[in-house]
Amino acid sequence: MPNSFLGPGLLGVESASKGGRAVVAAQPLRKGALLVVWGGDILSRLQLDAVPPHLRRLALQVDEDRFLWSTDEGPADWVNHSCEPNAGLRGQISLVAMRAIEPGEEITFDYAMSDGCDYDEFACACGAPACRGRITGEDWRRPDLIERYRGFRSPYLELRLRRMRRDARSAEARTPQPAAQRRYTGRWPT
């Protein structure tokens, strides 16, 4: 029995163009609908690196050096990446509709919502007009994606972004400002 939940109104299908499998909507889905809840074992990066490459695709980064690895594959594990997704994360392991989804649409999410390291980098062929061409563990830093995925990103990446903003403000505050030019008042300081 699969250890992940696939929401009602969704189907796992064979898809030659999408790495073999995909998830599609079988009925209209409203914005915010719960689509998937992933389950499995929690692995460190070192443990994940020991997993055979063809099974690493079943991993989802859920925190710093922590990956959820599906040990019993099922249709919920077949959600593919897109640079223009219709679904996003709510918390660490739940996937929700970012907008209304029509029957026949493939369910996709952008791996920049969860991936903060290089464990799953690849040349992208999602076909979206805004396709980035290459998916990396650094995509979560892109200013355009930071804004676009507000509220749909893994909590550990939100924490990273807050730290980055805080550190940038702190560095800005420590940067010496140009000395104000002194105005001559008829006396020079002694």
matplotlib code that plots the C-alpha trace (Angstrom):
import matplotlib.pyplot as plt

x = [0.0, 1.4, 2.5, 1.4, -2.2, -3.5, -6.6, -10.0, -10.5, -6.9, -5.5, -2.0, -1.4, 1.3, 3.0, 5.8, 6.6, 6.9, 9.4, 6.9, 4.2, 2.1, -0.9, -3.9, -7.2, -10.2, -12.6, -12.5, -10.5, -10.9, -8.0, -6.6, -7.8, -5.6, -4.0, -1.2, 0.2, 3.6, 4.8, 7.8, 11.1, 13.2, 16.8, 19.9, 21.7, 24.4, 21.7, 19.9, 23.1, 23.3, 19.8, 20.1, 19.7, 16.5, 14.8, 16.1, 13.4, 11.0, 12.6, 11.4, 13.6, 11.7, 14.3, 18.0, 19.8, 16.4, 14.6, 11.3, 11.8, 8.8, 9.4, 6.2, 5.7, 2.2, 0.5, 1.0, 4.8, 4.2, 3.7, 6.1, 8.0, 6.9, 8.3, 4.7, 3.0, -0.6, 0.2, 2.3, 3.4, 1.4, 3.8, 6.5, 4.6, 1.2, 0.5, -2.4, -3.9, -2.6, -5.5, -8.6, -7.6, -9.6, -10.2, -7.3, -4.7, -1.5, -0.8, 2.7, 4.8, 8.1, 10.8, 12.2, 9.4, 11.1, 14.7, 17.5, 20.4, 21.8, 20.4, 18.0, 19.3, 18.4, 17.8, 14.1, 11.8, 8.5, 7.6, 6.3, 6.8, 8.8, 10.9, 14.2, 15.9, 17.8, 16.5, 19.0, 19.1, 19.7, 16.5, 14.7, 16.9, 15.6, 13.9, 11.1, 10.4, 10.6, 7.7, 5.7, 5.8, 5.1, 3.0, 3.7, 7.2, 8.6, 9.0, 12.7, 13.2, 11.0, 13.3, 16.3, 14.8, 14.0, 17.6, 18.9, 16.8, 17.8, 21.5, 21.2, 19.6, 22.2, 25.1, 23.5, 23.3, 27.0, 28.1, 29.8, 27.9, 29.9, 30.9, 28.8, 30.7, 31.4, 30.3, 32.8, 31.4, 34.3, 36.1, 37.9, 37.5, 40.5]
y = [0.0, 3.4, 5.6, 8.9, 10.3, 11.2, 13.5, 12.8, 13.7, 12.9, 10.1, 8.7, 8.0, 6.7, 9.6, 8.9, 12.6, 13.1, 10.6, 7.8, 8.9, 11.9, 13.0, 14.6, 16.1, 13.9, 16.6, 20.4, 21.3, 24.5, 26.8, 25.5, 21.9, 19.3, 17.3, 15.2, 14.4, 12.7, 10.0, 7.8, 7.7, 10.7, 10.4, 12.6, 13.7, 11.1, 8.4, 9.7, 9.6, 5.8, 5.3, 4.0, 6.8, 5.5, 5.6, 9.1, 10.6, 9.6, 12.1, 15.5, 17.8, 18.8, 20.6, 21.3, 18.0, 16.1, 14.3, 12.5, 9.3, 7.4, 3.7, 2.4, 4.2, 5.2, 7.7, 10.6, 10.2, 11.0, 14.7, 16.3, 19.6, 22.6, 26.1, 27.3, 25.1, 24.9, 23.5, 24.5, 23.4, 23.9, 23.0, 20.4, 17.5, 18.7, 19.9, 22.2, 23.8, 27.3, 28.1, 26.4, 23.3, 21.9, 18.2, 16.8, 19.2, 17.7, 18.5, 20.1, 22.0, 23.9, 22.0, 25.5, 25.4, 22.5, 22.0, 23.9, 21.8, 20.0, 16.5, 16.7, 19.0, 18.4, 19.9, 21.0, 20.1, 21.2, 23.1, 26.2, 29.5, 30.7, 27.4, 28.1, 25.4, 24.0, 23.2, 23.7, 23.6, 27.4, 28.3, 29.1, 32.3, 33.8, 37.1, 36.3, 32.9, 34.3, 36.6, 34.2, 31.3, 33.3, 31.1, 28.0, 27.1, 24.7, 26.3, 25.7, 27.8, 30.5, 30.6, 30.8, 33.8, 35.5, 35.0, 36.4, 39.5, 40.0, 39.5, 42.0, 44.6, 44.0, 44.4, 47.5, 49.0, 48.2, 49.8, 53.2, 56.1, 58.9, 61.5, 64.6, 67.6, 70.1, 73.6, 76.3, 78.4, 80.9, 78.7, 75.4, 72.8, 72.7]
z = [0.0, -0.9, 2.0, 0.4, 0.0, -3.4, -3.1, -4.5, -8.1, -9.1, -11.2, -11.5, -15.2, -17.5, -19.4, -21.9, -22.1, -18.3, -17.2, -17.3, -15.0, -14.0, -11.9, -13.6, -12.4, -13.2, -12.0, -11.4, -8.3, -6.3, -5.3, -2.0, -2.5, -0.8, -3.6, -2.0, 1.4, 1.1, 3.5, 3.9, 5.8, 6.8, 5.6, 5.9, 2.8, 3.4, 3.7, 0.6, -1.4, -0.7, -2.3, -5.9, -8.4, -9.9, -6.5, -5.4, -7.5, -4.7, -2.3, -1.2, 0.8, 3.9, 6.0, 6.2, 5.5, 5.8, 3.0, 3.0, 0.9, -0.2, 0.6, -1.0, -4.4, -5.5, -7.7, -5.2, -5.9, -9.6, -9.3, -11.8, -11.9, -13.9, -14.0, -14.2, -11.6, -10.6, -7.1, -4.2, -0.8, 2.4, 5.2, 4.5, 3.0, 1.7, -1.8, -2.5, -5.6, -6.1, -8.5, -9.8, -11.8, -14.7, -15.6, -17.7, -16.3, -15.0, -11.4, -11.1, -8.6, -8.9, -7.1, -6.1, -3.5, -1.6, -2.9, -1.1, -2.2, -5.3, -4.7, -7.6, -10.4, -14.0, -17.4, -17.5, -20.3, -18.7, -21.9, -20.0, -21.7, -18.7, -18.4, -16.7, -18.7, -15.7, -12.2, -9.4, -5.6, -5.7, -7.6, -4.3, -4.1, -7.4, -6.7, -9.2, -7.5, -4.0, -4.7, -6.9, -4.4, -1.2, 1.0, -1.1, -0.1, 2.5, 5.9, 6.1, 2.9, 4.4, 7.4, 5.1, 3.3, 6.6, 7.7, 4.4, 4.7, 8.3, 7.5, 4.6, 6.8, 9.5, 6.9, 5.6, 9.1, 9.7, 6.4, 7.2, 5.8, 4.2, 6.7, 6.6, 5.2, 8.0, 7.4, 8.3, 11.1, 11.4, 13.9, 13.4, 16.0, 18.4]

ax = plt.figure().add_subplot(projection="3d")
ax.plot(x, y, z, "-o")
ax.set_aspect("equal")
plt.show()
